[in-house]
Amino acid sequence: MKIIETDYFNEQVLTLKKRFKLIEKDIYQFKNNLVKEPFSNLWLWIYKYRIWNSSIPVWKRSWFRIIIFIQDCIYIPLLIYSKNIKSNVDKEEIKEAFVKVNLELNKNNN
């Protein structure tokens, strides 16, 4: 299993970090438990994972959602959002993120 993080994804994490100070710890735990985490298939090789948001008190618990592309044991996070800020993402947002990440990866490989 290989996780490829992009600048596009990391910028989203930095934006969320302003509000959720422990997000990096939550993502680290997510990476270590990736195979065990519950996920739902959105379509083709795109999956949605739910990860714990430890920056919010337990009684106001909210989760992060990570939209991730998985193929041949390669995991590429596309989007991350907090459920209490944004209720959901539509397919157009996911497609746009996929295109941006794909362009970034192709640029880095050349």
C-alpha positions as CSV (number, residue, x, y, z in Angstrom):
1,M,0.0,0.0,0.0
2,K,1.3,3.4,-1.0
3,I,-0.2,6.8,-0.1
4,I,0.6,9.7,-2.4
5,E,-0.2,13.1,-1.0
6,T,-0.3,16.1,-3.2
7,D,0.1,19.8,-2.7
8,Y,-3.5,20.2,-3.6
9,F,-4.6,17.9,-0.7
10,N,-2.1,19.4,1.7
11,E,-3.4,22.9,1.1
12,Q,-6.9,21.7,2.1
13,V,-5.4,20.3,5.3
14,L,-3.6,23.6,6.1
15,T,-6.9,25.5,5.6
16,L,-8.7,23.2,7.9
17,K,-5.8,23.3,10.4
18,K,-6.6,27.0,11.2
19,R,-9.9,25.8,12.7
20,F,-9.0,22.2,13.7
21,K,-5.6,22.2,15.4
22,L,-5.3,18.4,15.7
23,I,-6.1,17.5,12.1
24,E,-2.6,16.4,11.3
25,K,-2.8,13.9,14.2
26,D,-6.1,12.7,13.0
27,I,-4.8,12.2,9.4
28,Y,-1.7,10.3,10.8
29,Q,-4.0,7.9,12.7
30,F,-6.1,7.5,9.6
31,K,-3.1,6.6,7.5
32,N,-2.0,4.0,10.0
33,N,-5.5,2.4,10.1
34,L,-6.4,2.9,6.4
35,V,-7.1,-0.7,5.6
36,K,-9.3,-1.1,8.7
37,E,-11.3,2.2,8.3
38,P,-14.9,2.0,7.1
39,F,-15.4,3.5,3.7
40,S,-18.1,3.8,1.1
41,N,-17.6,3.5,-2.6
42,L,-18.8,6.5,-4.5
43,W,-18.0,5.3,-8.0
44,L,-15.3,3.4,-9.8
45,W,-12.1,3.9,-7.8
46,I,-13.3,6.8,-5.7
47,Y,-14.1,6.2,-2.1
48,K,-15.2,8.2,0.9
49,Y,-13.6,7.6,4.3
50,R,-14.8,9.0,7.6
51,I,-12.2,10.0,10.1
52,W,-12.3,11.2,13.7
53,N,-12.1,14.9,14.4
54,S,-10.3,15.1,17.8
55,S,-10.3,18.9,17.7
56,I,-14.0,19.0,18.6
57,P,-15.3,18.1,22.1
58,V,-16.9,14.7,22.3
59,W,-20.5,16.1,22.8
60,K,-20.2,18.1,19.6
61,R,-18.4,15.4,17.6
62,S,-18.0,15.9,13.9
63,W,-16.1,13.8,11.5
64,F,-13.8,14.6,8.6
65,R,-14.5,13.1,5.2
66,I,-11.7,12.2,2.9
67,I,-12.4,11.5,-0.8
68,I,-9.7,9.2,-2.0
69,F,-8.8,7.5,-5.3
70,I,-7.6,3.9,-4.9
71,Q,-6.2,1.7,-7.6
72,D,-3.6,-1.1,-7.4
73,C,-2.9,-0.5,-3.7
74,I,-2.1,3.2,-4.4
75,Y,-4.1,5.6,-2.4
76,I,-4.4,9.3,-3.5
77,P,-6.4,11.6,-1.3
78,L,-8.4,14.1,-3.4
79,L,-10.5,16.1,-1.0
80,I,-10.9,16.5,2.8
81,Y,-13.7,18.4,4.5
82,S,-15.3,18.7,7.9
83,K,-18.9,17.5,8.1
84,N,-19.8,20.4,10.4
85,I,-18.6,22.9,7.8
86,K,-19.8,21.2,4.6
87,S,-22.5,18.6,4.6
88,N,-21.4,16.9,1.3
89,V,-19.5,17.3,-1.9
90,D,-21.0,16.7,-5.3
91,K,-19.6,14.7,-8.2
92,E,-18.5,17.9,-10.0
93,E,-16.2,18.9,-7.1
94,I,-14.7,15.4,-7.0
95,K,-14.1,15.4,-10.7
96,E,-12.5,18.8,-10.5
97,A,-10.2,17.6,-7.6
98,F,-9.3,14.5,-9.6
99,V,-8.3,16.6,-12.6
100,K,-6.2,19.0,-10.4
101,V,-4.5,16.1,-8.6
102,N,-3.8,14.3,-11.9
103,L,-2.3,17.4,-13.4
104,E,-0.1,17.9,-10.4
105,L,1.1,14.3,-10.4
106,N,1.8,14.4,-14.2
107,K,3.8,17.6,-13.8
108,N,5.8,16.1,-10.9
109,N,6.6,13.0,-13.0
110,N,8.0,15.0,-15.9
